[in-house]
Amino acid sequence: MNPLKNIGLKNGTNSLKPLQIEQLGEFLPNTLSIRVLEFGAGGSTTLIFEALKKKYKNVTYVTYETNAKYAPTTQGLTVRMHTRDELADATISIPKNEKYDLVIVDGPDGDHRKYWYPLFVDNVDAGAIVHIDDAFHFPSFEHEFLKSFPHAEILDEHGRSLDYSRRGHNCWITAKV
């Protein structure tokens, strides 16, 4: 069962794309629970969270966000606010005792999301899934990811061959670390 199929996402918005999330759903673990770490919240956050609750008995969902207007207020979601400077300066830390099965990298806008990868290396075990939205928008996104996870297996990618001017919202990587 793919819980991320037809969850209400729309093309033509700043949100994650329906095809993108549906494909991500194909790689989810077949377990009773799932632990999700997200960077960059928004309209898709609540939709994904609610969809995962249909498949999994226990869903832990933690999201880091820089802009309060995108921070969801959905009960059961944990939102951790931070600034871009805190991210760039690595003054943010993710508690070492937190482990995640799925990591979604969808923010902040611009090239700052490249700073997340070294921050969550210790928070994922082998086999965890990492999904990078706008993966080819800045070369640093993929480069820094592979620097932090040199043995990652790319499971799915979309938009690598697109012209740089068209890449932004139509490219992603899903990998197993």
N, C-alpha and C positions, 0 to 999 in steps of 0.2 A: 504494500500500500504506500502510495506517495502522498503524504499529507500536505505537500506544498503545491499540489496541482489545483489550479482554479481557485486561488484563495482571495481573489478580488483585486489583484494588482492590475494597473492599466498602463498600456504603452502611451508614450507621449507625455509622461510626467517625469519629475526628478527622482521618482522612486525606483527601486529595483524593478527589472522587467519581468513580466510573467514567465517567459521562456527561461530566463536565467534562474529564477527561483524553482521552477518546475524541474529543470535539469539538476539543480542542487539537491532537490528532494530524492533523486535516484541514488544518491551516495550516503544517505543518512544511515546510521547504525540500526540494526534490528535488536534493540535492547528494550528494557522496561522504562528506562529513564534517559534523558539527554540533558547535557549541560552546554549552554550556548553563551559565548562571549561575542559581543558586537561592538564595533567601533563606528559610530555615526548612526544615530537613531533617526527615525522619521516615520512616515506613514506605513512603511512596510514592516516596521518592528512589531507593532501590535498584531498585524495580520499573520506574520510568521509565528509569533508566540501562540496565538489562539489556534492556529492550524496544528502546531506541534502537540498541543494538549489533547488533540483528537487521537494521536497515535501513541503517545507516551504517558505512562502512569504518573511520572514525575518530570517536570520541566523546570530547570534552573535557567534563568535568562538574565544576564547582566549586560548592560550597555553603557558605554562611555560616550559622552556628548559634550560639545563645546557651546551649543546654542540652545538656550532654554526653550525656544519656540518649537524645537524638534523633539524635545524630551517627552516621551510618552508618560501618561499618568495611569496606565493600566495596572490594576492590582495584580501582584505577583511578579512584575518586572522590577528589577533593581536598576536604577539610573544613577550613574556616577558622573557628576559634572566636572569639567576641567577646562583649562584654557589651552590655546595653541602653544603659548610660550611654555607652559608646564610640559606639554608633550615634546616639544623640540629640545627642551633642556633636560629631559628625562627625569623630571622631578615627580612624575607620576609613577606609581608602582602598582602592580597587580599582586595581591597577597599570594605568597608562594604556595599556600595550602589549597588554593583554588585550582581545580583541573577542569578542562573543557574538552568536549567531544567535537564541537563545531565552533569555528571562529569566522565571523563575517566582518570583513574590513570594508566599510562603506563611508568613511569620513575620517577627518574633516575634509572639506573641499580643498583643492590645491595639493601641493606635493607633501604636505605634512603627514599624511597617512603612512609614509615610508618609515616613520619613527616607531610605529607600533610593533613591528616584527620582533626586534630584540627584547621588547618588554614582555612578550608572552611566550617566549621559547620554553621557559620552565613551567608553563601552565597547560601544556598539551603533552599527551603521551603519544607514542608511535601509533599511527592509525587515525589520529584526529584529522578532521576535514577543515581546510582553510579555504574560504571563498573571498576573492579579491575583486570588488567592483571597480570598474574603470581601470582595469589592470594595465592597459597599455597607454593610458592618457599621459603618464609621465614614465620614462624609462626606469626611474628610481623605484617604482612600485614593485616591479618584478625583480629587479636587481637586488634590492634590499631584502626581499622575501627569500630569494635563493641564497643570499649570503647568510641569513639566519637559519635557513632550513635547506642545506645543500643536498640532502638526499630526498627531497620532496618529489613525489610522483604526480605529474600533472594528469588529472583525470578528465578534465574538460576545459576547453578554452574557446573563446568566441571573439572575433574582431581583431586578431593580431595583424592581419594583412590589410586592414583598412588604412586609408590615408590619415596621417596625424590629425588633420583638421576635422575628421569625421569620427575619430575613435572614442572620445569622451564617454558618452552614455551608452555605448553599444559594445562594450568589451569587458570580458571578465576571465578569470582563471579560477578553477576549482582544483585543489590539490590535496593529496593525502601526505601527511608528514610522518 
